[in-house]
Amino acid sequence: MADPFERAAAKAPPIIGGGCTQRYDPEALSSELGTDFPEAEALWAELQADREPVDEH
């Protein structure tokens, strides 16, 4: 590899769609890209429990 910084550069996965429907291509996502987060559900529950209830009236 000629450029030592090329290895350290982050690259976004391919994007599909456009405008408001633009999103990362789910077929291109993998754990190597940092998209695997098995603790997400537990973290979300913890964050929601820490929030103070909001009066909707």
C-alpha positions in Angstrom: 0.0 0.0 0.0 1.6 3.2 -1.1 -0.4 5.7 1.0 -0.2 4.8 4.7 -3.3 6.9 5.4 -5.5 4.9 3.1 -5.7 2.1 5.6 -6.9 4.4 8.3 -9.5 6.2 6.3 -13.2 5.5 7.1 -15.4 4.8 4.2 -19.2 4.9 4.2 -21.1 2.0 2.7 -22.8 2.4 -0.6 -26.0 4.6 -0.6 -29.3 3.7 -2.3 -32.3 5.9 -3.0 -32.2 9.6 -3.1 -33.6 12.7 -1.3 -35.7 11.7 1.7 -35.5 8.0 1.0 -31.6 8.0 0.8 -30.1 5.3 3.0 -27.2 2.9 3.3 -27.5 -0.2 1.3 -28.5 -2.9 3.8 -26.9 -5.6 1.7 -23.5 -3.9 2.0 -23.7 -3.5 5.9 -21.6 -6.0 7.9 -20.0 -6.3 11.3 -16.7 -5.1 9.7 -18.3 -1.7 9.2 -19.3 -1.4 12.8 -23.0 -2.0 12.1 -23.3 -5.0 14.4 -24.6 -3.8 17.8 -26.2 -6.6 19.7 -26.6 -4.5 22.9 -28.7 -1.9 21.2 -32.0 -3.1 22.6 -30.6 -3.1 26.2 -29.0 0.4 25.8 -32.3 1.8 24.4 -34.3 0.4 27.4 -31.7 1.9 29.8 -31.8 5.3 28.1 -35.6 5.3 28.1 -35.7 4.3 31.8 -33.4 7.3 32.6 -35.7 9.8 30.9 -38.2 11.7 33.0 -41.8 11.1 32.0 -43.2 13.8 29.8 -46.8 15.0 30.5 -48.6 14.8 27.2 -51.5 16.9 28.3 
